[in-house]
Amino acid sequence: MPRFALAIALTVLAACSFSEEPGPKPVAEICELRLQNGSVIKGTLKAPREVTLKVKGGSRTASFDDVWSLTIGVVKKEEADRLVMSEGIVEGWTTDSPDYEIDTGYGVLKIPAADLKSARFRRPGKDVSMDFADGALRGLIPFGKSAWTVADGVLKVEPAQTSDMILLAPTFSGRFTLEVDVKCDSWVAILFHTEDATNAAALWLMPGTCGLYANPDWTNRAVATWPVPTAVGNAVHAKLEIDGSHVKVWIDGTYTGEADVPADAGRIGFAGWTSVATFDNLTIKR
C-alpha cells in the first residue's frame, strides 16, 4: 500500500491573471497574503502587474498574465525565488519588489513587499492542456528524489520513494474535469486537492482496481474502490469530474463510480509507486 510519508514544504505559491480596462473583467483573482506578524489578508490582487527576477547573466521581467506561480523570498536568503510560467520555470531573486495592493471588498490595502511572509493567488477559469510533445515539464514542479522526465512525448517517473510527487503550480477549486492517459505496471496516482504530502486526495490506479484515497493527515484511507478492466503495462484513460468535494470517475470511457473526499480545493499532479509510470495528454477544463 503506498504512503506519502515525507512532509514537503511547498512554500509560497502565486498565480495571477489580469485584464486591462476596458473589457470584461475576469473571475476575481483570489488572493491570500500572510504577513511576518502573523496577519492574513484576503481579497483580490490589484498590483503589482509584473515581477523582476535577477537571474544568471542579467534579469527577467515577467507579466503576471504569463505567470502561473511565484515563490517569493521568505526562505533562506541563499535560496532562489521561482517563477513558474507557461513556457517553463525561471529561478532567481526578486529585486525592488513593489508594494502589493489588495482589494478586500472594503477598500484597497497597500502591503509593503518586505512585510510578506507568504502569498498565494488563484487564477480561476484557465484551462490546461499538456501533450508533452515539446519535451518540457512546463508548470509541473517535482518534489522528492524521484526522476521526472519528458521524453518521446510522455511524462515519465522512475520512483525513488513513495512520498515523491509532481504538482502543477495553480490551485484548482470549484467544478472542473481532469483527464489523462496513464500507463504503469503497479500503483500510480492522479493527485488533486493537494496541498503537500500529508494533505492530498488521489485516484490510485493498479491492475484490476482503482480507488479514491484521501486524508486529512494522509493515512492512506480508501474512500471508495472499484474493479476496473486494467492490465499490467496497458495504458488507460482516466477522467475525473470534480465538483468541490464530490468526485466522479471514468476509466476508458466507462463510468466507474463516485464519492466524496474531505477537501474541496488544491493542486493537481501525479505520483508513482514501485515501478516506472508514464502520463500523457493531460487536460483540465473549467
C-alpha positions, -999 to 999 in steps of 0.1 A, spaced: 0 0 0 16 33 -10 21 60 16 31 96 15 53 99 45 75 128 36 63 163 46 71 186 18 73 224 23 55 239 -6 64 274 5 47 303 -13 27 299 -44 11 327 -65 -9 325 -97 -24 357 -112 -44 369 -142 -52 405 -151 -74 422 -176 -69 457 -189 -98 481 -189 -120 485 -209 -131 449 -214 -147 421 -195 -132 416 -160 -121 380 -153 -133 360 -124 -116 376 -93 -81 366 -86 -84 350 -52 -55 363 -31 -42 354 4 -12 372 19 4 360 51 25 387 68 55 384 90 34 394 121 10 365 115 -18 385 100 -37 371 69 -50 394 43 -76 381 17 -90 397 -13 -84 405 -50 -49 413 -62 -47 448 -78 -9 452 -80 19 445 -89 14 438 -126 48 422 -131 78 409 -113 115 411 -120 140 384 -110 177 387 -111 190 357 -129 224 344 -141 236 369 -167 210 396 -162 174 399 -152 140 386 -162 108 407 -160 75 388 -164 39 400 -166 16 381 -142 -5 374 -173 22 348 -182 29 336 -147 13 305 -131 30 309 -97 56 329 -78 76 317 -49 90 347 -31 118 353 -6 106 341 27 130 312 28 168 311 34 184 341 18 206 319 -5 176 300 -19 162 312 -52 128 327 -58 109 308 -85 86 318 -114 65 291 -130 54 302 -164 36 286 -193 70 281 -210 88 267 -180 104 276 -147 126 307 -140 147 308 -108 165 339 -94 160 366 -68 132 392 -68 146 428 -70 129 460 -59 96 443 -55 68 470 -54 41 471 -27 11 447 -31 -23 462 -34 -52 440 -23 -89 448 -27 -105 433 4 -140 443 -6 -140 470 20 -112 490 4 -77 486 -11 -49 478 13 -12 485 3 11 459 18 49 465 17 66 436 0 91 434 29 61 426 52 52 394 33 58 360 47 39 341 21 14 347 -7 -9 326 -27 -31 337 -57 -56 316 -76 -62 322 -113 -96 308 -120 -110 299 -153 -79 289 -172 -79 256 -189 -47 234 -191 -36 211 -219 -3 192 -220 7 166 -245 44 168 -236 54 169 -273 80 196 -267 99 177 -241 93 203 -213 78 199 -178 62 233 -182 44 243 -150 50 209 -133 72 210 -102 88 178 -88 91 172 -51 113 145 -37 141 123 -52 122 105 -80 133 112 -115 106 130 -136 115 134 -172 97 142 -205 108 121 -235 92 105 -265 61 127 -259 53 114 -224 59 124 -188 78 96 -171 86 89 -134 111 64 -120 100 63 -84 127 66 -57 103 66 -28 66 67 -22 65 102 -9 75 118 -42 51 137 -64 50 163 -92 25 191 -90 11 219 -112 15 253 -97 -21 267 -97 -47 258 -72 -79 243 -86 -113 246 -69 -150 245 -78 -161 224 -107 -136 211 -133 -128 180 -154 -94 163 -153 -84 137 -180 -51 120 -186 -36 88 -201 -17 67 -176 5 36 -180 21 16 -152 29 -19 -140 19 -11 -104 3 16 -83 2 51 -98 -17 82 -86 -35 111 -101 -34 137 -74 -60 165 -68 -70 188 -39 -33 185 -29 -15 209 -5 15 188 5 25 152 11 3 149 42 -27 167 27 -37 151 -6 -65 134 -24 -58 109 -52 -72 84 -77 -48 54 -73 -48 30 -103 -34 -5 -102 -41 -36 -123 -77 -46 -119 -86 -19 -94 -88 18 -89 -97 38 -58 -102 73 -43 -79 78 -14 -79 109 9 -66 125 41 -67 145 64 -33 136 78 -27 113 48 -35 80 64 -38 63 30 -75 58 37 -96 44 8 -127 65 4 -140 41 -23 -126 14 -46 -139 -2 -77 -129 -31 -100 -117 -20 -135 -106 -40 -165 -70 -27 -164 -39 -49 -170 -2 -46 -163 16 -23 -188 -15 -12 -206 -24 25 -209 -57 36 -196 -76 69 -200 -88 83 -167 -114 110 -164 -124 127 -131 -153 151 -128 -146 171 -97 -172 194 -81 -159 207 -49 -155 176 -27 -176 153 -49 -157 132 -75 -169 111 -103 -146 86 -121 -145 71 -156 -119 46 -168 -115 42 -206 -149 59 -211 -168 37 -187 -184 52 -156 -167 36 -126 -181 53 -95 -183 84 -74 -176 95 -38 -169 125 -16 -134 134 -3 -126 156 27 -112 185 7 -126 209 -20 -95 227 -34 -58 222 -40 -32 214 -66 -32 187 -93 -3 163 -100 9 127 -102 28 101 -81 42 67 -87 50 37 -65 75 9 -70 75 9 -108 80 32 -138 49 51 -149 41 74 -178 15 102 -182 2 118 -214 -25 141 -228 -33 159 -196 -63 182 -199 -80 203 -172 -112 221 -182 -132 245 -161 
